[in-house]
Amino acid sequence: MEQDHILEGYISFNIIPENESSAAWAIISELYIGDCDTNRKEEITQALLSAIAKEARKYHCTDIRWKISSKGHE
């Protein structure tokens, strides 16, 4: 999401297609929310999560998962 050419947030995800033994699902690998007031952060978060949910429905995903990593964090 951008406002006035300033990146406010983004979400990175992959769709894992269905196969013989399981249904399709989506996995969120990155979520970034910029530095702004709490109300704006909530709006951005809601918009990004709604966007991935819409995309996941297109592919008949039964699940949206978060990839949790401590890589690069202490």
All heavy atoms as a GROMACS GRO file, in nm:
protein
  595
    1MET      N    1   0.084  -0.117   0.000
    1MET     CA    2   0.000   0.000   0.000
    1MET      C    3   0.088   0.123   0.000
    1MET      O    4   0.186   0.129   0.073
    1MET     CB    5  -0.090   0.004   0.122
    1MET     CG    6  -0.196  -0.102   0.125
    1MET     SD    7  -0.309  -0.079   0.265
    1MET     CE    8  -0.398   0.064   0.211
    2GLU      N    9   0.050   0.220  -0.080
    2GLU     CA   10   0.123   0.346  -0.087
    2GLU      C   11   0.029   0.462  -0.069
    2GLU      O   12  -0.085   0.458  -0.109
    2GLU     CB   13   0.187   0.362  -0.227
    2GLU     CG   14   0.328   0.317  -0.236
    2GLU     CD   15   0.388   0.350  -0.370
    2GLU    OE1   16   0.385   0.468  -0.409
    2GLU    OE2   17   0.436   0.257  -0.434
    3GLN      N   18   0.079   0.564  -0.005
    3GLN     CA   19   0.005   0.689   0.007
    3GLN      C   20   0.106   0.800  -0.014
    3GLN      O   21   0.208   0.804   0.054
    3GLN     CB   22  -0.063   0.702   0.143
    3GLN     CG   23  -0.148   0.828   0.151
    3GLN     CD   24  -0.232   0.831   0.277
    3GLN    OE1   25  -0.265   0.728   0.334
    3GLN    NE2   26  -0.267   0.949   0.320
    4ASP      N   27   0.077   0.888  -0.107
    4ASP     CA   28   0.168   0.998  -0.139
    4ASP      C   29   0.309   0.946  -0.169
    4ASP      O   30   0.409   1.003  -0.125
    4ASP     CB   31   0.172   1.102  -0.026
    4ASP     CG   32   0.036   1.163   0.000
    4ASP    OD1   33  -0.041   1.182  -0.098
    4ASP    OD2   34   0.007   1.192   0.116
    5HIS      N   35   0.317   0.834  -0.241
    5HIS     CA   36   0.443   0.772  -0.281
    5HIS      C   37   0.530   0.726  -0.164
    5HIS      O   38   0.650   0.712  -0.175
    5HIS     CB   39   0.523   0.865  -0.372
    5HIS     CG   40   0.447   0.908  -0.492
    5HIS    ND1   41   0.418   0.822  -0.595
    5HIS    CD2   42   0.393   1.027  -0.525
    5HIS    CE1   43   0.349   0.886  -0.687
    5HIS    NE2   44   0.332   1.011  -0.647
    6ILE      N   45   0.467   0.700  -0.050
    6ILE     CA   46   0.536   0.646   0.067
    6ILE      C   47   0.478   0.507   0.094
    6ILE      O   48   0.357   0.491   0.108
    6ILE     CB   49   0.516   0.737   0.191
    6ILE    CG1   50   0.578   0.874   0.166
    6ILE    CG2   51   0.576   0.671   0.315
    6ILE    CD1   52   0.546   0.977   0.273
    7LEU      N   53   0.566   0.408   0.099
    7LEU     CA   54   0.522   0.272   0.126
    7LEU      C   55   0.471   0.263   0.269
    7LEU      O   56   0.544   0.288   0.364
    7LEU     CB   57   0.638   0.175   0.105
    7LEU     CG   58   0.605   0.028   0.126
    7LEU    CD1   59   0.505  -0.020   0.021
    7LEU    CD2   60   0.732  -0.055   0.120
    8GLU      N   61   0.343   0.226   0.283
    8GLU     CA   62   0.284   0.212   0.416
    8GLU      C   63   0.280   0.068   0.463
    8GLU      O   64   0.274   0.042   0.582
    8GLU     CB   65   0.143   0.270   0.417
    8GLU     CG   66   0.139   0.419   0.400
    8GLU     CD   67   0.001   0.476   0.424
    8GLU    OE1   68  -0.097   0.420   0.370
    8GLU    OE2   69  -0.008   0.572   0.500
    9GLY      N   70   0.280  -0.024   0.370
    9GLY     CA   71   0.277  -0.164   0.410
    9GLY      C   72   0.277  -0.255   0.289
    9GLY      O   73   0.244  -0.213   0.179
   10TYR      N   74   0.318  -0.378   0.311
   10TYR     CA   75   0.309  -0.478   0.206
   10TYR      C   76   0.297  -0.616   0.269
   10TYR      O   77   0.327  -0.636   0.387
   10TYR     CB   78   0.428  -0.472   0.109
   10TYR     CG   79   0.560  -0.515   0.167
   10TYR    CD1   80   0.598  -0.649   0.170
   10TYR    CD2   81   0.649  -0.422   0.217
   10TYR    CE1   82   0.720  -0.688   0.222
   10TYR    CE2   83   0.772  -0.459   0.269
   10TYR     CZ   84   0.806  -0.593   0.271
   10TYR     OH   85   0.926  -0.631   0.323
   11ILE      N   86   0.251  -0.709   0.189
   11ILE     CA   87   0.240  -0.848   0.233
   11ILE      C   88   0.294  -0.936   0.121
   11ILE      O   89   0.271  -0.910   0.004
   11ILE     CB   90   0.094  -0.882   0.269
   11ILE    CG1   91   0.084  -1.014   0.344
   11ILE    CG2   92   0.004  -0.880   0.147
   11ILE    CD1   93  -0.050  -1.038   0.411
   12SER      N   94   0.371  -1.035   0.158
   12SER     CA   95   0.427  -1.129   0.063
   12SER      C   96   0.374  -1.267   0.099
   12SER      O   97   0.379  -1.308   0.215
   12SER     CB   98   0.580  -1.125   0.072
   12SER     OG   99   0.636  -1.222  -0.013
   13PHE      N  100   0.323  -1.336  -0.001
   13PHE     CA  101   0.266  -1.468   0.026
   13PHE      C  102   0.279  -1.558  -0.096
   13PHE      O  103   0.304  -1.511  -0.207
   13PHE     CB  104   0.120  -1.457   0.068
   13PHE     CG  105   0.029  -1.405  -0.041
   13PHE    CD1  106  -0.042  -1.494  -0.121
   13PHE    CD2  107   0.015  -1.270  -0.064
   13PHE    CE1  108  -0.124  -1.447  -0.222
   13PHE    CE2  109  -0.068  -1.222  -0.163
   13PHE     CZ  110  -0.138  -1.311  -0.243
   14ASN      N  111   0.261  -1.686  -0.073
   14ASN     CA  112   0.260  -1.786  -0.180
   14ASN      C  113   0.136  -1.870  -0.168
   14ASN      O  114   0.088  -1.896  -0.056
   14ASN     CB  115   0.383  -1.878  -0.171
   14ASN     CG  116   0.511  -1.805  -0.199
   14ASN    OD1  117   0.529  -1.749  -0.306
   14ASN    ND2  118   0.601  -1.803  -0.102
   15ILE      N  119   0.088  -1.915  -0.282
   15ILE     CA  120  -0.022  -2.010  -0.284
   15ILE      C  121   0.038  -2.148  -0.309
   15ILE      O  122   0.112  -2.168  -0.405
   15ILE     CB  123  -0.123  -1.977  -0.397
   15ILE    CG1  124  -0.180  -1.836  -0.381
   15ILE    CG2  125  -0.232  -2.084  -0.405
   15ILE    CD1  126  -0.271  -1.817  -0.264
   16ILE      N  127   0.010  -2.242  -0.222
   16ILE     CA  128   0.054  -2.380  -0.237
   16ILE      C  129  -0.063  -2.456  -0.300
   16ILE      O  130  -0.168  -2.467  -0.238
   16ILE     CB  131   0.092  -2.442  -0.100
   16ILE    CG1  132   0.188  -2.351  -0.022
   16ILE    CG2  133   0.147  -2.583  -0.120
   16ILE    CD1  134   0.316  -2.315  -0.093
   17PRO      N  135  -0.047  -2.502  -0.423
   17PRO     CA  136  -0.161  -2.564  -0.493
   17PRO      C  137  -0.205  -2.695  -0.430
   17PRO      O  138  -0.127  -2.762  -0.361
   17PRO     CB  139  -0.109  -2.586  -0.634
   17PRO     CG  140   0.039  -2.578  -0.627
   17PRO     CD  141   0.074  -2.501  -0.504
   18GLU      N  142  -0.329  -2.729  -0.458
   18GLU     CA  143  -0.379  -2.856  -0.406
   18GLU      C  144  -0.308  -2.970  -0.476
   18GLU      O  145  -0.255  -2.955  -0.586
   18GLU     CB  146  -0.530  -2.866  -0.427
   18GLU     CG  147  -0.575  -2.869  -0.571
   18GLU     CD  148  -0.725  -2.874  -0.584
   18GLU    OE1  149  -0.788  -2.956  -0.516
   18GLU    OE2  150  -0.778  -2.795  -0.663
   19ASN      N  151  -0.307  -3.084  -0.410
   19ASN     CA  152  -0.251  -3.205  -0.470
   19ASN      C  153  -0.340  -3.321  -0.431
   19ASN      O  154  -0.445  -3.303  -0.372
   19ASN     CB  155  -0.104  -3.225  -0.431
   19ASN     CG  156  -0.084  -3.238  -0.282
   19ASN    OD1  157  -0.161  -3.306  -0.214
   19ASN    ND2  158   0.020  -3.175  -0.230
   20GLU      N  159  -0.296  -3.441  -0.460
   20GLU     CA  160  -0.379  -3.560  -0.433
   20GLU      C  161  -0.416  -3.576  -0.287
   20GLU      O  162  -0.524  -3.624  -0.255
   20GLU     CB  163  -0.306  -3.685  -0.480
   20GLU     CG  164  -0.284  -3.690  -0.629
   20GLU     CD  165  -0.198  -3.809  -0.670
   20GLU    OE1  166  -0.156  -3.887  -0.582
   20GLU    OE2  167  -0.170  -3.820  -0.790
   21SER      N  168  -0.327  -3.532  -0.198
   21SER     CA  169  -0.350  -3.558  -0.056
   21SER      C  170  -0.392  -3.436   0.026
   21SER      O  171  -0.426  -3.450   0.143
   21SER     CB  172  -0.225  -3.620   0.007
   21SER     OG  173  -0.117  -3.530  -0.003
   22SER      N  174  -0.390  -3.315  -0.034
   22SER     CA  175  -0.430  -3.198   0.046
   22SER      C  176  -0.486  -3.087  -0.042
   22SER      O  177  -0.455  -3.077  -0.161
   22SER     CB  178  -0.312  -3.146   0.128
   22SER     OG  179  -0.211  -3.097   0.043
   23ALA      N  180  -0.564  -3.002   0.022
   23ALA     CA  181  -0.624  -2.887  -0.046
   23ALA      C  182  -0.522  -2.774  -0.057
   23ALA      O  183  -0.418  -2.776   0.010
   23ALA     CB  184  -0.745  -2.839   0.034
   24ALA      N  185  -0.550  -2.677  -0.141
   24ALA     CA  186  -0.462  -2.561  -0.156
   24ALA      C  187  -0.462  -2.479  -0.028
   24ALA      O  188  -0.559  -2.479   0.048
   24ALA     CB  189  -0.510  -2.476  -0.273
   25TRP      N  190  -0.351  -2.409  -0.005
   25TRP     CA  191  -0.342  -2.319   0.109
   25TRP      C  192  -0.247  -2.206   0.075
   25TRP      O  193  -0.170  -2.213  -0.019
   25TRP     CB  194  -0.303  -2.391   0.237
   25TRP     CG  195  -0.181  -2.478   0.230
   25TRP    CD1  196  -0.173  -2.603   0.178
   25TRP    CD2  197  -0.050  -2.447   0.279
   25TRP    NE1  198  -0.044  -2.652   0.191
   25TRP    CE2  199   0.033  -2.557   0.252
   25TRP    CE3  200   0.005  -2.338   0.342
   25TRP    CZ2  201   0.166  -2.561   0.286
   25TRP    CZ3  202   0.140  -2.342   0.376
   25TRP    CH2  203   0.218  -2.452   0.349
   26ALA      N  204  -0.253  -2.100   0.151
   26ALA     CA  205  -0.166  -1.983   0.131
   26ALA      C  206  -0.074  -1.970   0.252
   26ALA      O  207  -0.112  -2.005   0.363
   26ALA     CB  208  -0.250  -1.856   0.116
   27ILE      N  209   0.045  -1.919   0.226
   27ILE     CA  210   0.140  -1.897   0.335
   27ILE      C  211   0.194  -1.754   0.325
   27ILE      O  212   0.242  -1.712   0.221
   27ILE     CB  213   0.254  -2.001   0.336
   27ILE    CG1  214   0.342  -1.982   0.458
   27ILE    CG2  215   0.333  -1.998   0.207
   27ILE    CD1  216   0.433  -2.099   0.488
   28ILE      N  217   0.180  -1.681   0.434
   28ILE     CA  218   0.231  -1.544   0.443
   28ILE      C  219   0.376  -1.553   0.489
   28ILE      O  220   0.405  -1.609   0.594
   28ILE     CB  221   0.149  -1.460   0.543
   28ILE    CG1  222   0.004  -1.449   0.498
   28ILE    CG2  223   0.211  -1.321   0.560
   28ILE    CD1  224  -0.089  -1.390   0.602
   29SER      N  225   0.467  -1.494   0.410
   29SER     CA  226   0.608  -1.499   0.448
   29SER      C  227   0.658  -1.364   0.498
   29SER      O  228   0.756  -1.360   0.573
   29SER     CB  229   0.694  -1.547   0.331
   29SER     OG  230   0.673  -1.467   0.217
   30GLU      N  231   0.594  -1.255   0.458
   30GLU     CA  232   0.635  -1.124   0.505
   30GLU      C  233   0.513  -1.034   0.521
   30GLU      O  234   0.422  -1.036   0.439
   30GLU     CB  235   0.728  -1.055   0.404
   30GLU     CG  236   0.863  -1.116   0.390
   30GLU     CD  237   0.947  -1.038   0.291
   30GLU    OE1  238   0.993  -0.927   0.328
   30GLU    OE2  239   0.964  -1.087   0.179
   31LEU      N  240   0.515  -0.955   0.626
   31LEU     CA  241   0.413  -0.853   0.648
   31LEU      C  242   0.485  -0.732   0.704
   31LEU      O  243   0.554  -0.741   0.805
   31LEU     CB  244   0.307  -0.901   0.747
   31LEU     CG  245   0.200  -0.800   0.786
   31LEU    CD1  246   0.117  -0.757   0.666
   31LEU    CD2  247   0.110  -0.855   0.895
   32TYR      N  248   0.471  -0.620   0.636
   32TYR     CA  249   0.535  -0.496   0.679
   32TYR      C  250   0.428  -0.388   0.693
   32TYR      O  251   0.347  -0.368   0.604
   32TYR     CB  252   0.639  -0.450   0.577
   32TYR     CG  253   0.687  -0.308   0.601
   32TYR    CD1  254   0.780  -0.280   0.699
   32TYR    CD2  255   0.635  -0.203   0.526
   32TYR    CE1  256   0.822  -0.149   0.722
   32TYR    CE2  257   0.677  -0.073   0.548
   32TYR     CZ  258   0.770  -0.046   0.646
   32TYR     OH  259   0.810   0.081   0.669
   33ILE      N  260   0.429  -0.322   0.807
   33ILE     CA  261   0.342  -0.208   0.831
   33ILE      C  262   0.434  -0.093   0.869
   33ILE      O  263   0.513  -0.103   0.962
   33ILE     CB  264   0.242  -0.234   0.946
   33ILE    CG1  265   0.162  -0.363   0.923
   33ILE    CG2  266   0.149  -0.114   0.961
   33ILE    CD1  267   0.080  -0.367   0.798
   34GLY      N  268   0.424   0.017   0.796
   34GLY     CA  269   0.510   0.132   0.817
   34GLY      C  270   0.483   0.203   0.948
   34GLY      O  271   0.391   0.169   1.023
   35ASP      N  272   0.562   0.303   0.973
   35ASP     CA  273   0.552   0.382   1.095
   35ASP      C  274   0.442   0.487   1.078
   35ASP      O  275   0.458   0.583   1.003
   35ASP     CB  276   0.686   0.449   1.124
   35ASP     CG  277   0.691   0.514   1.260
   35ASP    OD1  278   0.613   0.470   1.348
   35ASP    OD2  279   0.770   0.608   1.279
   36CYS      N  280   0.331   0.466   1.145
   36CYS     CA  281   0.218   0.560   1.139
   36CYS      C  282   0.134   0.541   1.265
   36CYS      O  283   0.163   0.455   1.348
   36CYS     CB  284   0.136   0.539   1.012
   36CYS     SG  285   0.081   0.370   0.986
   37ASP      N  286   0.029   0.619   1.279
   37ASP     CA  287  -0.051   0.609   1.401
   37ASP      C  288  -0.128   0.477   1.407
   37ASP      O  289  -0.145   0.408   1.307
   37ASP     CB  290  -0.146   0.729   1.415
   37ASP     CG  291  -0.255   0.731   1.310
   37ASP    OD1  292  -0.339   0.640   1.311
   37ASP    OD2  293  -0.256   0.826   1.228
   38THR      N  294  -0.173   0.440   1.524
   38THR     CA  295  -0.236   0.311   1.549
   38THR      C  296  -0.358   0.288   1.461
   38THR      O  297  -0.374   0.179   1.406
   38THR     CB  298  -0.277   0.299   1.698
   38THR    OG1  299  -0.159   0.316   1.777
   38THR    CG2  300  -0.339   0.165   1.727
   39ASN      N  301  -0.443   0.387   1.445
   39ASN     CA  302  -0.561   0.370   1.361
   39ASN      C  303  -0.523   0.339   1.217
   39ASN      O  304  -0.582   0.254   1.152
   39ASN     CB  305  -0.652   0.493   1.366
   39ASN     CG  306  -0.723   0.506   1.498
   39ASN    OD1  307  -0.743   0.407   1.570
   39ASN    ND2  308  -0.762   0.627   1.534
   40ARG      N  309  -0.424   0.409   1.165
   40ARG     CA  310  -0.379   0.386   1.028
   40ARG      C  311  -0.316   0.248   1.016
   40ARG      O  312  -0.337   0.177   0.916
   40ARG     CB  313  -0.281   0.495   0.984
   40ARG     CG  314  -0.238   0.483   0.841
   40ARG     CD  315  -0.354   0.507   0.745
   40ARG     NE  316  -0.311   0.483   0.608
   40ARG     CZ  317  -0.384   0.424   0.517
   40ARG    NH1  318  -0.508   0.388   0.542
   40ARG    NH2  319  -0.337   0.404   0.396
   41LYS      N  320  -0.242   0.203   1.116
   41LYS     CA  321  -0.184   0.069   1.113
   41LYS      C  322  -0.293  -0.037   1.105
   41LYS      O  323  -0.280  -0.135   1.032
   41LYS     CB  324  -0.097   0.044   1.237
   41LYS     CG  325   0.037   0.111   1.230
   41LYS     CD  326   0.122   0.079   1.351
   41LYS     CE  327   0.254   0.152   1.338
   41LYS     NZ  328   0.350   0.116   1.439
   42GLU      N  329  -0.400  -0.017   1.180
   42GLU     CA  330  -0.512  -0.112   1.176
   42GLU      C  331  -0.577  -0.115   1.038
   42GLU      O  332  -0.611  -0.221   0.988
   42GLU     CB  333  -0.613  -0.078   1.284
   42GLU     CG  334  -0.564  -0.107   1.424
   42GLU     CD  335  -0.660  -0.064   1.533
   42GLU    OE1  336  -0.776  -0.031   1.503
   42GLU    OE2  337  -0.618  -0.063   1.649
   43GLU      N  338  -0.594   0.002   0.977
   43GLU     CA  339  -0.652   0.010   0.843
   43GLU      C  340  -0.565  -0.063   0.741
   43GLU      O  341  -0.615  -0.137   0.656
   43GLU     CB  342  -0.667   0.155   0.799
   43GLU     CG  343  -0.772   0.233   0.874
   43GLU     CD  344  -0.769   0.382   0.840
   43GLU    OE1  345  -0.695   0.421   0.746
   43GLU    OE2  346  -0.840   0.459   0.906
   44ILE      N  347  -0.435  -0.039   0.748
   44ILE     CA  348  -0.341  -0.102   0.655
   44ILE      C  349  -0.341  -0.253   0.673
   44ILE      O  350  -0.350  -0.329   0.576
   44ILE     CB  351  -0.199  -0.045   0.674
   44ILE    CG1  352  -0.196   0.103   0.635
   44ILE    CG2  353  -0.097  -0.125   0.593
   44ILE    CD1  354  -0.070   0.176   0.680
   45THR      N  355  -0.332  -0.297   0.797
   45THR     CA  356  -0.332  -0.440   0.826
   45THR      C  357  -0.459  -0.506   0.774
   45THR      O  358  -0.454  -0.611   0.708
   45THR     CB  359  -0.317  -0.465   0.978
   45THR    OG1  360  -0.197  -0.404   1.023
   45THR    CG2  361  -0.315  -0.613   1.009
   46GLN      N  362  -0.574  -0.445   0.801
   46GLN     CA  363  -0.701  -0.501   0.754
   46GLN      C  364  -0.706  -0.508   0.602
   46GLN      O  365  -0.749  -0.608   0.545
   46GLN     CB  366  -0.819  -0.416   0.806
   46GLN     CG  367  -0.954  -0.471   0.768
   46GLN     CD  368  -0.980  -0.610   0.821
   46GLN    OE1  369  -0.947  -0.640   0.935
   46GLN    NE2  370  -1.038  -0.695   0.739
   47ALA      N  371  -0.659  -0.405   0.535
   47ALA     CA  372  -0.660  -0.403   0.388
   47ALA      C  373  -0.570  -0.513   0.331
   47ALA      O  374  -0.608  -0.583   0.236
   47ALA     CB  375  -0.618  -0.266   0.336
   48LEU      N  376  -0.452  -0.529   0.388
   48LEU     CA  377  -0.359  -0.630   0.338
   48LEU      C  378  -0.411  -0.771   0.363
   48LEU      O  379  -0.404  -0.858   0.275
   48LEU     CB  380  -0.221  -0.612   0.401
   48LEU     CG  381  -0.146  -0.486   0.359
   48LEU    CD1  382  -0.021  -0.468   0.445
   48LEU    CD2  383  -0.109  -0.489   0.212
   49LEU      N  384  -0.463  -0.796   0.481
   49LEU     CA  385  -0.515  -0.930   0.511
   49LEU      C  386  -0.641  -0.960   0.430
   49LEU      O  387  -0.663  -1.075   0.388
   49LEU     CB  388  -0.541  -0.944   0.661
   49LEU     CG  389  -0.414  -0.941   0.747
   49LEU    CD1  390  -0.450  -0.950   0.895
   49LEU    CD2  391  -0.318  -1.052   0.708
   50SER      N  392  -0.721  -0.859   0.403
   50SER     CA  393  -0.839  -0.879   0.317
   50SER      C  394  -0.796  -0.914   0.174
   50SER      O  395  -0.858  -0.997   0.109
   50SER     CB  396  -0.926  -0.753   0.315
   50SER     OG  397  -0.986  -0.733   0.440
   51ALA      N  398  -0.690  -0.850   0.129
   51ALA     CA  399  -0.640  -0.877  -0.006
   51ALA      C  400  -0.591  -1.021  -0.020
   51ALA      O  401  -0.621  -1.088  -0.119
   51ALA     CB  402  -0.528  -0.779  -0.041
   52ILE      N  403  -0.517  -1.070   0.080
   52ILE     CA  404  -0.470  -1.208   0.071
   52ILE      C  405  -0.586  -1.306   0.083
   52ILE      O  406  -0.590  -1.408   0.016
   52ILE     CB  407  -0.358  -1.242   0.172
   52ILE    CG1  408  -0.298  -1.378   0.137
   52ILE    CG2  409  -0.404  -1.239   0.312
   52ILE    CD1  410  -0.183  -1.421   0.221
   53ALA      N  411  -0.684  -1.275   0.165
   53ALA     CA  412  -0.801  -1.362   0.178
   53ALA      C  413  -0.876  -1.371   0.045
   53ALA      O  414  -0.919  -1.479   0.003
   53ALA     CB  415  -0.893  -1.311   0.288
   54LYS      N  416  -0.889  -1.259  -0.022
   54LYS     CA  417  -0.956  -1.256  -0.153
   54LYS      C  418  -0.880  -1.342  -0.254
   54LYS      O  419  -0.938  -1.420  -0.329
   54LYS     CB  420  -0.966  -1.112  -0.202
   54LYS     CG  421  -1.035  -1.096  -0.334
   54LYS     CD  422  -1.043  -0.949  -0.373
   54LYS     CE  423  -1.110  -0.932  -0.508
   54LYS     NZ  424  -1.114  -0.791  -0.548
   55GLU      N  425  -0.748  -1.327  -0.256
   55GLU     CA  426  -0.665  -1.405  -0.347
   55GLU      C  427  -0.672  -1.554  -0.312
   55GLU      O  428  -0.680  -1.638  -0.402
   55GLU     CB  429  -0.521  -1.354  -0.340
   55GLU     CG  430  -0.436  -1.393  -0.454
   55GLU     CD  431  -0.477  -1.334  -0.588
   55GLU    OE1  432  -0.546  -1.231  -0.593
   55GLU    OE2  433  -0.439  -1.394  -0.691
   56ALA      N  434  -0.669  -1.587  -0.185
   56ALA     CA  435  -0.676  -1.727  -0.142
   56ALA      C  436  -0.809  -1.791  -0.184
   56ALA      O  437  -0.812  -1.908  -0.225
   56ALA     CB  438  -0.658  -1.736   0.009
   57ARG      N  439  -0.917  -1.715  -0.176
   57ARG     CA  440  -1.047  -1.769  -0.219
   57ARG      C  441  -1.048  -1.803  -0.368
   57ARG      O  442  -1.110  -1.901  -0.410
   57ARG     CB  443  -1.160  -1.671  -0.188
   57ARG     CG  444  -1.202  -1.673  -0.042
   57ARG     CD  445  -1.332  -1.596  -0.019
   57ARG     NE  446  -1.316  -1.453  -0.039
   57ARG     CZ  447  -1.272  -1.367   0.052
   57ARG    NH1  448  -1.241  -1.411   0.173
   57ARG    NH2  449  -1.261  -1.239   0.027
   58LYS      N  450  -0.977  -1.725  -0.449
   58LYS     CA  451  -0.969  -1.753  -0.593
   58LYS      C  452  -0.913  -1.892  -0.621
   58LYS      O  453  -0.950  -1.957  -0.717
   58LYS     CB  454  -0.877  -1.652  -0.664
   58LYS     CG  455  -0.936  -1.520  -0.692
   58LYS     CD  456  -0.836  -1.445  -0.782
   58LYS     CE  457  -0.844  -1.298  -0.766
   58LYS     NZ  458  -0.741  -1.230  -0.848
   59TYR      N  459  -0.821  -1.934  -0.536
   59TYR     CA  460  -0.754  -2.062  -0.554
   59TYR      C  461  -0.813  -2.172  -0.464
   59TYR      O  462  -0.753  -2.278  -0.451
   59TYR     CB  463  -0.603  -2.047  -0.527
   59TYR     CG  464  -0.536  -1.964  -0.634
   59TYR    CD1  465  -0.523  -1.826  -0.618
   59TYR    CD2  466  -0.490  -2.022  -0.751
   59TYR    CE1  467  -0.463  -1.748  -0.716
   59TYR    CE2  468  -0.430  -1.945  -0.850
   59TYR     CZ  469  -0.417  -1.808  -0.832
   59TYR     OH  470  -0.359  -1.732  -0.930
   60HIS      N  471  -0.926  -2.143  -0.403
   60HIS     CA  472  -0.996  -2.239  -0.317
   60HIS      C  473  -0.910  -2.288  -0.201
   60HIS      O  474  -0.914  -2.405  -0.164
   60HIS     CB  475  -1.047  -2.358  -0.399
   60HIS     CG  476  -1.129  -2.317  -0.518
   60HIS    ND1  477  -1.255  -2.265  -0.505
   60HIS    CD2  478  -1.098  -2.313  -0.650
   60HIS    CE1  479  -1.301  -2.234  -0.625
   60HIS    NE2  480  -1.207  -2.262  -0.716
   61CYS      N  481  -0.831  -2.198  -0.147
   61CYS     CA  482  -0.747  -2.233  -0.032
   61CYS      C  483  -0.834  -2.259   0.091
   61CYS      O  484  -0.932  -2.189   0.114
   61CYS     CB  485  -0.649  -2.119   0.000
   61CYS     SG  486  -0.526  -2.093  -0.127
   62THR      N  487  -0.796  -2.358   0.166
   62THR     CA  488  -0.870  -2.391   0.287
   62THR      C  489  -0.803  -2.334   0.412
   62THR      O  490  -0.859  -2.340   0.520
   62THR     CB  491  -0.882  -2.544   0.304
   62THR    OG1  492  -0.751  -2.600   0.307
   62THR    CG2  493  -0.961  -2.604   0.190
   63ASP      N  494  -0.683  -2.278   0.394
   63ASP     CA  495  -0.606  -2.234   0.508
   63ASP      C  496  -0.511  -2.122   0.467
   63ASP      O  497  -0.460  -2.121   0.355
   63ASP     CB  498  -0.524  -2.354   0.560
   63ASP     CG  499  -0.475  -2.339   0.701
   63ASP    OD1  500  -0.516  -2.244   0.770
   63ASP    OD2  501  -0.393  -2.423   0.743
   64ILE      N  502  -0.488  -2.027   0.556
   64ILE     CA  503  -0.385  -1.925   0.540
   64ILE      C  504  -0.294  -1.938   0.661
   64ILE      O  505  -0.339  -1.930   0.774
   64ILE     CB  506  -0.443  -1.783   0.532
   64ILE    CG1  507  -0.535  -1.771   0.411
   64ILE    CG2  508  -0.332  -1.679   0.527
   64ILE    CD1  509  -0.608  -1.636   0.402
   65ARG      N  510  -0.166  -1.958   0.635
   65ARG     CA  511  -0.070  -1.981   0.743
   65ARG      C  512   0.034  -1.870   0.744
   65ARG      O  513   0.060  -1.807   0.644
   65ARG     CB  514   0.001  -2.115   0.724
   65ARG     CG  515  -0.095  -2.231   0.718
   65ARG     CD  516  -0.024  -2.359   0.690
   65ARG     NE  517  -0.121  -2.465   0.663
   65ARG     CZ  518  -0.088  -2.589   0.634
   65ARG    NH1  519   0.039  -2.624   0.630
   65ARG    NH2  520  -0.182  -2.678   0.611
   66TRP      N  521   0.096  -1.850   0.859
   66TRP     CA  522   0.205  -1.754   0.876
   66TRP      C  523   0.335  -1.831   0.887
   66TRP      O  524   0.345  -1.924   0.965
   66TRP     CB  525   0.188  -1.674   1.004
   66TRP     CG  526   0.072  -1.581   1.004
   66TRP    CD1  527  -0.057  -1.613   1.029
   66TRP    CD2  528   0.075  -1.441   0.980
   66TRP    NE1  529  -0.134  -1.502   1.022
   66TRP    CE2  530  -0.056  -1.394   0.992
   66TRP    CE3  531   0.177  -1.352   0.950
   66TRP    CZ2  532  -0.089  -1.261   0.975
   66TRP    CZ3  533   0.144  -1.218   0.933
   66TRP    CH2  534   0.013  -1.174   0.945
   67LYS      N  535   0.435  -1.791   0.811
   67LYS     CA  536   0.569  -1.847   0.826
   67LYS      C  537   0.640  -1.764   0.932
   67LYS      O  538   0.662  -1.645   0.913
   67LYS     CB  539   0.644  -1.839   0.693
   67LYS     CG  540   0.784  -1.893   0.698
   67LYS     CD  541   0.849  -1.879   0.562
   67LYS     CE  542   0.993  -1.922   0.568
   67LYS     NZ  543   1.059  -1.897   0.438
   68ILE      N  544   0.673  -1.826   1.042
   68ILE     CA  545   0.737  -1.757   1.154
   68ILE      C  546   0.885  -1.788   1.150
   68ILE      O  547   0.928  -1.902   1.146
   68ILE     CB  548   0.677  -1.803   1.290
   68ILE    CG1  549   0.526  -1.787   1.290
   68ILE    CG2  550   0.741  -1.729   1.404
   68ILE    CD1  551   0.477  -1.646   1.274
   69SER      N  552   0.965  -1.681   1.152
   69SER     CA  553   1.110  -1.697   1.149
   69SER      C  554   1.175  -1.595   1.240
   69SER      O  555   1.131  -1.481   1.249
   69SER     CB  556   1.160  -1.677   1.007
   69SER     OG  557   1.301  -1.677   1.003
   70SER      N  558   1.280  -1.637   1.306
   70SER     CA  559   1.356  -1.542   1.389
   70SER      C  560   1.480  -1.496   1.314
   70SER      O  561   1.561  -1.423   1.369
   70SER     CB  562   1.394  -1.608   1.520
   70SER     OG  563   1.476  -1.720   1.495
   71LYS      N  564   1.493  -1.535   1.190
   71LYS     CA  565   1.608  -1.499   1.108
   71LYS      C  566   1.622  -1.347   1.101
   71LYS      O  567   1.529  -1.278   1.066
   71LYS     CB  568   1.592  -1.557   0.968
   71LYS     CG  569   1.707  -1.534   0.877
   71LYS     CD  570   1.680  -1.606   0.746
   71LYS     CE  571   1.743  -1.533   0.632
   71LYS     NZ  572   1.714  -1.598   0.505
   72GLY      N  573   1.738  -1.299   1.138
   72GLY     CA  574   1.761  -1.155   1.133
   72GLY      C  575   1.710  -1.078   1.254
   72GLY      O  576   1.720  -0.958   1.261
   73HIS      N  577   1.653  -1.148   1.350
   73HIS     CA  578   1.600  -1.083   1.470
   73HIS      C  579   1.666  -1.144   1.593
   73HIS      O  580   1.700  -1.260   1.596
   73HIS     CB  581   1.449  -1.103   1.480
   73HIS     CG  582   1.375  -1.042   1.366
   73HIS    ND1  583   1.349  -1.112   1.252
   73HIS    CD2  584   1.326  -0.919   1.348
   73HIS    CE1  585   1.284  -1.034   1.168
   73HIS    NE2  586   1.268  -0.917   1.223
   74GLU      N  587   1.682  -1.064   1.693
   74GLU     CA  588   1.743  -1.114   1.817
   74GLU      C  589   1.639  -1.126   1.924
   74GLU      O  590   1.541  -1.064   1.927
   74GLU     CB  591   1.854  -1.020   1.863
   74GLU     CG  592   1.969  -1.024   1.765
   74GLU     CD  593   2.086  -0.941   1.815
   74GLU    OE1  594   2.106  -0.930   1.937
   74GLU    OE2  595   2.157  -0.887   1.730
   0.00000   0.00000   0.00000
